[in-house]
């Protein structure tokens, strides 16, 4: 097959939940799909799952448990092949590539749909490029359910190779309900696609923290019944600043769900342990990478970081119980409040705006990180297109915020700090008082609000005219001769100060 011809077959490596859903979705769109997994159990599960699909879809999926027959089904070593990896990040990708090495040929395209570290992506690209094999970092968002219905995707790598497969990706990508546009675009060269997906997951992590904290305020502090909280979240997602926010929408579903799993008299959410282990057990790396990248590239991202550290602290529940036992008390016990109906209504209104304001902080931190990395790496990532592909099929879908940000990035594509954009500043100014009131109440009520309060502090110091860091600068100069600038010497550039004072003779 010449490089100008489109692919009719696709090989998917990995038949877990994501890989299985993608196999069905690609088959639904007319491709013949060869699915391979080193785990025979995963292949058996896929075969069983595919039985529920229509015959025309099921007939296009052929499963394999060995590399030889898998590669033969795609035309063998001499044929040009298209692969999708749906495997765990890290060494798993290297092991698969090592096993597939003898089968690869000039013109092959590998779409790595996992959450891979962008430098691993670039290392593999450089290793395969001399052989004419194109390795594309394909960020795939939306979870296993969107993998079936249509995800948001962020491919990065060789532009010509991406354009060859873009028509296929556009077919099975989620579609923006407003414009009908597919939620996939060429992100840029190198590891930019996986980097954008990493930051997407960082923003997601921030919002997950915000939503969990909002839920505790409503449920544990105000003692609002879960079904009623479901209605509150549903109204938030229907109109206003949180309209079509995915995590608010599914929050409504979760709060309304009775316990049909263990069949208790409670709601299912009440039966779930308060621990998130995906970071602590290294099965998910994107949150940690986002924080590390923010620190490395000098981008302030406290909302994302606070949500991450909440998850880390939550993961070892047994250890937390030991700490509580040692202290002799639960320092994190939220205090139930007895508010009047009017006070409760006012607080819920404030909380809605606070959740929005904090969510906007998470977006600002993530977009600023993408902008900085794009400049550092010369990727030329289009921030407007990032927002466009996040309009559907992804976890951070939030229509009001997308409508706010996308036209701003189209008008000012070189922006490095979105808080400098006047419409964003106006939104912060309008909702910041509600955020302050919520944090104040949360502290009084002893609620957990690390992500929400970090967002408050983020806006305070990013928009602070006089920060206490002048005292920090003095102490740094005192013990380390780090030097400083004087107030009358202008606004202050990001460079070492010109003055040093001998505070005390050595």
Buried (B, 14 or more C-beta within 10 A) or exposed (E): BEEEEEBEBBBBBBBBBBBBBBBBBBBBBEBBBBBBBBEEEBBBBBBEBBEEBEEEBBEBBBBBBEBEEBBBBBBEEEBBBBBBBBBBBBEBBEEBBEEBEEBBBEBBBBBBBBBBBBEBBBBBBEBBEEEBBBBBBBBBBBBBEBBBEBBBBBBBBBBEBBEBBBEBBBBBBBBBEEEEBBBBBBBBBBBBBBBBBBBBBBBBBBBBBBBBBBBBBBBBBBEBEBEBBBBBBBBBBEEEBBBBBBBBBBBBEBBBBEBEEEEEEEBBBEEEEEBBBEBBEEEBBBBBBBBEBBEEBEBBBBBBBBBBBBBBBBBBEEEBEEEBEEEEEEEEEBEEBEBEEEEBEBBBEBBBBBBBBBBBBBBBBBBBBBBBBBBEBEBEBBBBBBBBBBBBBBBBBBBBBBBBBBEBBBEBBEBEBBBEBEEBBEBBEEBBEBBBBBBEBBEEBBBBBBBBBBBBBBBEEBEEEEEEEEEEBEEBBEEEEBBBBEEEEEEEEEEEBEEEEEEEEE
